[in-house]
Amino acid sequence: MEESKKSSYNGYTDARKEANKRYIEKFVEIKVRTTPQHREIVKAHASSTDESVNSFIIRAIDQTIERDNQTK
C-alpha cells in the first residue's frame, strides 16, 4: 500500500505575515469605479493579452502618459 505524503505547509507564520506587510507597504491603491459591464470588457481584453487586469491597467496608463508627453 502506498504511504500518504505529509504536507510541509506550516500555516501562515509570523515571518510570512511580516514579509507580506513589507511587500504591501511598497504600493498604494488607486481605485477606479466602473460598471460591471465595462469591468468584464477590461477583464476579457486583459485575458486575451495574457495579462492580469492590474498589469493591463498599469500598461494602459503608462502608454497614455508617454503618448501625452510626446504631443506636448
Contacts in CASP RR format, 6 or more apart in sequence:
PFRMAT RR
TARGET T0000
AUTHOR 0000-0000-0000
METHOD contacts of the structure
MODEL  1
MEESKKSSYNGYTDARKEANKRYIEKFVEIKVRTTPQHREIVKAHASSTD
ESVNSFIIRAIDQTIERDNQTK
32 57 0 8 1.000
34 42 0 8 1.000
42 53 0 8 1.000
42 56 0 8 1.000
42 57 0 8 1.000
43 53 0 8 1.000
45 56 0 8 1.000
46 52 0 8 1.000
46 53 0 8 1.000
46 55 0 8 1.000
46 56 0 8 1.000
49 56 0 8 1.000
51 59 0 8 1.000
END
